[in-house]
Amino acid sequence: MAQPWKLILIGLVAGLLSGGFGIGGGIVLVPLLVAVGFDRHRAHATSLAAIVPIAVAGAVAFGLSGEIDLVLGLVIGAGGVVGSVLGASLMNRMSSRSLSIFFGLVLIAAAARMVAGGNPLPGSGDQIWLVQASIAIAIGLFSGFQAGIAGVGGGVVIVPATIFFLGFGQHLAQGTSLVAIILTAIAGTIVNHKNRRVRLKDGLVIGLGGVAGSVVGAQVALGVEGRTLSLVFGVLIMVLAIRTLYQAIRNPEPVG
């Protein structure tokens, strides 16, 4: 079992990224937990549990600055709950190597989108509310499914999707993403707990460290231009994706 100070430090790093980029922090939580001795399945499950308090702290920070669409965040989260339950259930049936490959591919797709940038689709943000809600549910379903499998909050999907399809600015996308992530992470964690995959105490310790990091990260992000955040976010994810896929290909046997 990892020492508590290591878990707090891991949470702090994940929290900084969560608040800074509007993600749950799982993109670094999972590889760091594996590095300190967690098997792949427990790393994914415990990461998702730790994301709950981290996302709450980040959402509050963005909300106090008015950078949250609470209603659409909850709608995305509702779709995410369904997707996360399905994804977490499937995760428990996958091999460790398959999880690593899936995780890497999710990161590459998100990184490519963020680095490429681009403007929202014409007319996005001007749709009637029913259309916006339908798009939000679809975003939630897709991001939640990936979150449940990969042990991430889903922000790597939600942030670019809300910018591209709903016309959100970078900061609004990040704040709204964190609202949805709270619901998604809770749903996935319930499934993982039933399957005895998650270490709840370790997740709480990580989450406590992450809360402090998330608040600091959010304040830094709110003072940085949106396109810069998007580019840095994409490069970071791409590096992690390449590392994850390299390790999965290099080690053909399941780990843990």
Sequence and secondary structure as in RCSB ss.txt:
>XXXX:A:sequence
MAQPWKLILIGLVAGLLSGGFGIGGGIVLVPLLVAVGFDRHRAHATSLAAIVPIAVAGAVAFGLSGEIDLVLGLV
IGAGGVVGSVLGASLMNRMSSRSLSIFFGLVLIAAAARMVAGGNPLPGSGDQIWLVQASIAIAIGLFSGFQAGIA
GVGGGVVIVPATIFFLGFGQHLAQGTSLVAIILTAIAGTIVNHKNRRVRLKDGLVIGLGGVAGSVVGAQVALGVE
GRTLSLVFGVLIMVLAIRTLYQAIRNPEPVG
>XXXX:A:secstr
   HHHHHHHHHHHHHHHHHHTS SHHHHHHHHHHTT  HHHHHHHHHHHHHHHHHHHHHHHHHTT   HHHHHH
HHHHHHHHHHHHHHHHTTS HHHHHHHHHHHHHHHHHHHHH     TTTT S HHHHHHHHHHHHHHHHHHHHHH
TS SHHHHHHHHHHHH   HHHHHHHHHHHHHHHHHHHHHHHHHTT   HHHHHHHHHHHHHHHHHHHHHHHTS 
HHHHHHHHHHHHHHHHHHHHHHHHH  S   
